[in-house]
Amino acid sequence: MSLQHSVGGSSLADILERILDKGIVVAGDISISLVGVELLTVRVRLVVASVDRALEMGIRWWEGEPAYQGNGRALAQETERLRAENLQLSERLQRLEQSLAAPRG
């Protein structure tokens, strides 16, 4: 049995696996100045990591987002709440339109 490895470097999959395993942070600032007066500053911070690695780093922003819940229960509850609110608003609008259309006398 012989071992094979690439001499030319790593494949894209290997690089991606390494990045997701270790995590990578990309940071940059863009500044626009005119005659020594700073007009605009854009700060960019990007973290690329696997979910497991992000959890180790304390990043958990998706846990509070209904759209990212694995079981879909929170998303279903939010959808139902929005449907009920939409129905109430539609009924209210209909009552208002009826009261405006009713003859005054």
Buried (B, 14 or more C-beta within 10 A) or exposed (E): EEEEEEEEEEEEEEEEEEBBEEBEEEEEEEEEEEEEEEEEEEEEEEEBBBEEBBEEEEBEEEEEEEEEBEEEEBBEEEEEEEEEEEEEEEEEEEEEEEEEEEEEE
